[in-house]
């Protein structure tokens, strides 16, 4: 579905929070959280828009509701969400939530208790894989931008044209760079999601158990591993490795070309075009200035 692409592009720790807790977003929340912008990416508008609908209408374990008007339901919570969910592992997220549940204000304590309870109701393996999917997306984006020589400051300016029609040649070049990066990120997300889903379905009963409990509205049975203390020993890299004879590019431990390597030529080409267009604009401005001076 490409959900890891959508959620991986959200600011701060919103992606991990939504993915792990199943908090429900609706119309105006998608705009404020930038999920709608991610869903409208030109590389796969239809597929990712469908993923955004899933986030908006079918998230599991929803908590809270959206207020009337244009209010953003997470406006007062984003900083708190970042403090707890911007962690490298699910275990550390749970530790942060447990700490706040005991030693924070009543409002934050109640929120932390509810969030921790939702996480502990879910499959430890599935949560770890979900967080790993999002982290690999962010890591790949960082690597692509570093290899292309795009600074965080420049990337923020490039993203500003995401939902706008280019009004200048310069904006058009920036939009093309954005689309080239998003194309690689989306393909990477879809490939990883497929690999993880196939292996999770074929080797674990957690997915079936979670669906059964959800449909019958019962408490889930025993997951594998059943306890959080045993979860860190699971080899997550195996779930992301490529299938022999099926997809060679970007395999974990394979000989294929990585996602960031394949994205280099297209991004570099767009950067060169952008530089050429800037030079042409400067030359035109200089010529106009010289003509004005001659007329005077």
BELBELKA-V243025 format. One record per backbone hydrogen bond with DSSP energy under -0.5 kcal/mol. CO is the residue of the C=O (numbers start at 1). NH is the residue of the N-H. If there is no record, write none. Layout:
BEGIN
co: {CO/CO}
nh: {NH/NH}
END
This chain:
BEGIN
co: {2/2/3/4/5/6/7/11/13/14/15/16/17/17/18/26/26/27/27/28/29/30/30/30/31/34/35/36/38/41/44/45/46/47/48/49/50/51/52/53/54/55/59/68/71/72/74/74/77/78/79/80/81/82/85/89/90/91/92/93/94/95/96/97/98/99/99/100/105/106/107/108/109/110/111/112/113/114/115/116/117/118/119/123/124/125/126/127/128/129/130/131/132/133/134/135/136/137/138/139/140/141/142/143/144/145/145/146/149/151/152/153/154/155/156/157/158/159/161/168/169/170/171/172/173/174/175/176/177/178/179/180/181/182/183/184/185/186/187/188/189/190/191/192/193/194/195/196/197/198/199/200/205/206/207/208/209/210/211/212/213/213/221/227/227/228/228/230/231/234/236/236/237/237/238/242/243/243/248/248/251/251/258/259/260/261/261/263/264/265/266/267/268/269/270/271/272/273/274/275/276/277/278/279/280/281/282/283/284/285/286/287/288/289/290/291/292}
nh: {5/6/7/8/9/9/10/14/17/18/19/20/21/23/22/29/30/30/31/32/33/34/35/36/34/38/39/40/41/44/48/49/50/51/52/53/54/55/56/57/58/25/62/71/73/75/77/78/81/82/83/84/85/86/87/93/94/95/96/97/98/99/100/101/102/102/103/104/109/110/111/112/113/114/115/116/117/118/119/120/121/121/122/127/128/129/130/131/132/133/134/135/136/137/138/139/140/141/142/143/144/145/146/147/148/149/150/149/151/155/156/157/158/159/160/160/161/162/164/172/173/174/175/176/177/178/179/180/181/182/183/184/185/186/187/188/189/190/191/192/193/194/195/196/197/198/199/200/201/202/203/204/209/210/211/212/213/214/215/216/217/218/223/230/231/231/232/233/234/236/239/240/240/241/241/244/246/247/251/256/253/254/262/263/264/264/265/267/268/269/270/271/272/273/274/275/276/277/278/279/280/281/282/283/284/285/286/287/288/289/290/291/292/293/294/295/296}
END
